[in-house]
Amino acid sequence: MTGRDEGRQARARLVLWELWRAYQQVAETRQVACAPGCHVCCSGRVLLTTLEARLLAEELTASGQRGLLALAARAPAAFGPACTHNALARLCLAGQEPPPDPGPDPGPGPEGRCPLLRGGLCVAYAARPMACRVMCSLTRCQPGGAASQDPWWVTVDTVFLQLVEQVDAGGGWGPMPRVLASLERGGGPGLARCENLPGLPVPPEDQERLSRLLEQVFSRPLNGQPLGLWINRLRI
């Protein structure tokens, strides 16, 4: 890795942590039924960027959980959408149909349960990826069921997932086991490529409210400069 690449990685880490903090503050007003130990939705199908996987791996290593990291990298990962969030947004804004997902989804059964759960709790909670942070429900989830979500929060969650992808533009994206395995090997096939943010295909009824929210998010100070400027500098 060149000095320029190392500098970009360092900036991306700062921005990702700040986006996680921003989302946490934004979501403080969100009404959810979720609570510690509620883990029905915690499956191995979680999707993340390579940058998120690096921070996850560092958290597990720092807490003496290298064995769990290896276990997570070996977990089944048959599920993998054909498009990243920004790729899907790009196609949507262009009026094009996305390609079909290759599937299949491992499902919520024991074989699809997240390997980072212990006693119903995540052992890497502080560094969990954005896909985990946005997974909430208005009602208590049941095995085999689906989360009940407010459409407004689906919009907000999707935008934050797009921003996280922008932060790792040029990196990889896919199911957690596949991304972790790729990091251990120093690369490999099977990952989609993170894209630049092409725009936000937001429902008309959410546009004004989202604009106000993003103005607050992008104006957050990070090392003396607004977060939005940092994110823009990570475009490729």
TIPA-767341 format. One line per 4 residues: number of its first residue (from 1); for each residue z, y, x of C-alpha. Coordinates in nm, 2 decimals, always signed. Layout:
NUM> Z:Y:X ~ ...
***
This chain:
1> +0.00:+0.00:+0.00 ~ -0.10:+0.34:+0.14 ~ +0.13:+0.64:+0.16 ~ -0.06:+0.79:-0.13
5> -0.01:+0.48:-0.34 ~ +0.36:+0.47:-0.25 ~ +0.39:+0.83:-0.36 ~ +0.22:+0.76:-0.69
9> +0.45:+0.46:-0.75 ~ +0.76:+0.67:-0.68 ~ +0.64:+0.94:-0.93 ~ +0.55:+0.68:-1.19
13> +0.90:+0.53:-1.16 ~ +1.06:+0.87:-1.22 ~ +0.84:+0.94:-1.52 ~ +0.90:+0.59:-1.67
17> +1.27:+0.62:-1.66 ~ +1.25:+0.97:-1.81 ~ +1.03:+0.84:-2.09 ~ +1.28:+0.57:-2.16
21> +1.56:+0.83:-2.18 ~ +1.34:+1.06:-2.40 ~ +1.28:+0.77:-2.64 ~ +1.65:+0.69:-2.66
25> +1.73:+1.04:-2.76 ~ +1.44:+1.06:-3.01 ~ +1.55:+0.73:-3.17 ~ +1.91:+0.84:-3.22
29> +1.83:+0.95:-3.57 ~ +1.65:+0.62:-3.65 ~ +1.81:+0.41:-3.93 ~ +1.82:+0.05:-3.82
33> +2.01:-0.27:-3.90 ~ +2.00:-0.39:-3.54 ~ +2.33:-0.45:-3.35 ~ +2.44:-0.62:-3.03
37> +2.38:-0.99:-3.06 ~ +2.09:-0.95:-3.31 ~ +1.82:-1.12:-3.11 ~ +1.58:-1.29:-3.36
41> +1.30:-1.06:-3.24 ~ +1.37:-1.12:-2.87 ~ +1.09:-1.36:-2.78 ~ +0.88:-1.43:-2.47
45> +0.58:-1.26:-2.64 ~ +0.70:-0.91:-2.52 ~ +0.42:-0.71:-2.36 ~ +0.47:-0.48:-2.06
49> +0.30:-0.30:-1.77 ~ +0.33:-0.41:-1.41 ~ +0.55:-0.10:-1.34 ~ +0.79:-0.20:-1.62
53> +0.79:-0.56:-1.48 ~ +0.88:-0.42:-1.13 ~ +1.18:-0.23:-1.27 ~ +1.28:-0.53:-1.47
57> +1.26:-0.75:-1.16 ~ +1.47:-0.50:-0.96 ~ +1.73:-0.49:-1.23 ~ +1.76:-0.87:-1.23
61> +1.77:-0.89:-0.86 ~ +2.04:-0.62:-0.83 ~ +2.25:-0.81:-1.08 ~ +2.22:-1.14:-0.90
65> +1.98:-1.29:-1.16 ~ +1.69:-1.39:-0.94 ~ +1.70:-1.74:-1.09 ~ +1.64:-1.59:-1.44
69> +1.35:-1.39:-1.29 ~ +1.18:-1.70:-1.17 ~ +1.25:-1.87:-1.50 ~ +1.09:-1.58:-1.69
73> +0.79:-1.59:-1.47 ~ +0.74:-1.97:-1.55 ~ +0.78:-1.93:-1.93 ~ +0.48:-2.01:-2.15
77> +0.25:-1.71:-2.19 ~ -0.04:-1.83:-2.41 ~ -0.03:-1.51:-2.62 ~ -0.22:-1.21:-2.49
81> -0.39:-0.94:-2.69 ~ -0.75:-0.85:-2.59 ~ -0.67:-0.47:-2.58 ~ -0.40:-0.26:-2.44
85> -0.25:+0.02:-2.66 ~ -0.48:+0.28:-2.50 ~ -0.78:+0.06:-2.51 ~ -0.72:+0.01:-2.88
89> -0.68:+0.38:-2.93 ~ -1.00:+0.45:-2.74 ~ -1.20:+0.21:-2.96 ~ -1.04:+0.35:-3.27
93> -1.12:+0.71:-3.18 ~ -1.48:+0.60:-3.11 ~ -1.51:+0.42:-3.45 ~ -1.55:+0.08:-3.28
97> -1.40:-0.25:-3.37 ~ -1.17:-0.41:-3.12 ~ -1.25:-0.76:-2.98 ~ -1.05:-1.05:-3.14
101> -0.73:-1.15:-2.97 ~ -0.76:-1.47:-2.77 ~ -0.42:-1.60:-2.90 ~ -0.24:-1.81:-2.99
105> +0.10:-1.65:-3.03 ~ +0.39:-1.87:-2.91 ~ +0.59:-1.77:-3.21 ~ +0.96:-1.71:-3.25
109> +1.07:-2.07:-3.20 ~ +1.28:-2.20:-2.91 ~ +0.98:-2.23:-2.68 ~ +0.90:-1.86:-2.74
113> +1.25:-1.73:-2.70 ~ +1.30:-1.47:-2.43 ~ +1.44:-1.64:-2.12 ~ +1.65:-1.33:-2.04
117> +1.89:-1.38:-2.33 ~ +2.24:-1.50:-2.26 ~ +2.48:-1.53:-2.55 ~ +2.24:-1.34:-2.76
121> +2.24:-1.04:-2.52 ~ +1.98:-0.92:-2.28 ~ +2.09:-0.95:-1.92 ~ +1.85:-0.68:-1.81
125> +1.91:-0.44:-2.10 ~ +1.91:-0.12:-1.89 ~ +1.56:-0.19:-1.76 ~ +1.41:-0.35:-2.07
129> +1.05:-0.25:-2.13 ~ +0.94:-0.01:-2.40 ~ +0.81:-0.29:-2.62 ~ +1.17:-0.41:-2.65
133> +1.31:-0.06:-2.70 ~ +1.09:+0.01:-3.00 ~ +1.15:-0.32:-3.17 ~ +1.38:-0.23:-3.46
137> +1.41:-0.32:-3.83 ~ +1.55:-0.15:-4.14 ~ +1.69:-0.48:-4.25 ~ +1.85:-0.77:-4.06
141> +1.58:-1.00:-3.93 ~ +1.57:-1.37:-4.02 ~ +1.41:-1.65:-3.82 ~ +1.05:-1.68:-3.93
145> +1.05:-1.34:-4.10 ~ +0.92:-1.00:-4.00 ~ +1.08:-0.66:-3.91 ~ +1.09:-0.40:-4.19
149> +0.98:-0.07:-4.04 ~ +0.94:+0.29:-4.14 ~ +0.57:+0.39:-4.10 ~ +0.67:+0.72:-3.93
153> +0.85:+0.52:-3.66 ~ +0.56:+0.29:-3.62 ~ +0.36:+0.60:-3.53 ~ +0.62:+0.73:-3.29
157> +0.66:+0.38:-3.12 ~ +0.29:+0.35:-3.07 ~ +0.26:+0.69:-2.91 ~ +0.54:+0.61:-2.66
161> +0.38:+0.27:-2.58 ~ +0.06:+0.47:-2.51 ~ +0.25:+0.71:-2.28 ~ +0.41:+0.42:-2.09
165> +0.07:+0.27:-2.03 ~ -0.06:+0.61:-1.91 ~ +0.22:+0.62:-1.65 ~ +0.09:+0.29:-1.50
169> -0.28:+0.37:-1.54 ~ -0.48:+0.13:-1.32 ~ -0.20:-0.13:-1.32 ~ -0.18:-0.45:-1.52
173> -0.05:-0.52:-1.87 ~ +0.02:-0.84:-2.06 ~ +0.29:-1.10:-2.17 ~ +0.61:-1.08:-1.96
177> +0.58:-1.42:-1.80 ~ +0.22:-1.36:-1.69 ~ +0.30:-1.01:-1.55 ~ +0.61:-1.13:-1.36
181> +0.42:-1.42:-1.22 ~ +0.14:-1.19:-1.10 ~ +0.40:-0.97:-0.92 ~ +0.54:-1.27:-0.74
185> +0.19:-1.38:-0.63 ~ +0.09:-1.02:-0.54 ~ -0.17:-1.01:-0.81 ~ -0.38:-1.25:-1.01
189> -0.60:-1.30:-1.31 ~ -0.51:-1.28:-1.68 ~ -0.39:-0.92:-1.71 ~ -0.55:-0.64:-1.89
193> -0.59:-0.30:-1.71 ~ -0.38:-0.01:-1.81 ~ -0.60:+0.28:-1.92 ~ -0.56:+0.66:-1.94
197> -0.44:+0.81:-2.26 ~ -0.76:+0.87:-2.46 ~ -0.60:+1.06:-2.75 ~ -0.36:+0.97:-3.03
201> -0.51:+0.82:-3.35 ~ -0.23:+0.94:-3.57 ~ -0.23:+0.92:-3.95 ~ -0.29:+1.27:-4.10
205> +0.05:+1.27:-4.27 ~ +0.23:+1.23:-3.93 ~ +0.03:+1.47:-3.72 ~ +0.23:+1.79:-3.76
209> +0.57:+1.62:-3.73 ~ +0.45:+1.43:-3.42 ~ +0.32:+1.75:-3.26 ~ +0.66:+1.90:-3.29
213> +0.83:+1.59:-3.14 ~ +0.59:+1.56:-2.85 ~ +0.63:+1.93:-2.77 ~ +1.00:+1.86:-2.72
217> +0.93:+1.54:-2.52 ~ +0.67:+1.70:-2.29 ~ +0.88:+2.00:-2.22 ~ +1.17:+1.79:-2.09
221> +1.25:+1.90:-1.73 ~ +1.20:+1.65:-1.46 ~ +1.27:+1.77:-1.10 ~ +1.20:+2.12:-1.21
225> +0.87:+2.06:-1.39 ~ +0.79:+1.96:-1.75 ~ +0.76:+1.59:-1.82 ~ +0.41:+1.64:-1.97
229> +0.28:+1.77:-1.64 ~ +0.42:+1.47:-1.46 ~ +0.25:+1.24:-1.71 ~ -0.09:+1.42:-1.67
233> -0.07:+1.39:-1.29 ~ -0.07:+1.01:-1.33 ~ -0.42:+1.00:-1.49 ~ -0.68:+0.82:-1.28
***
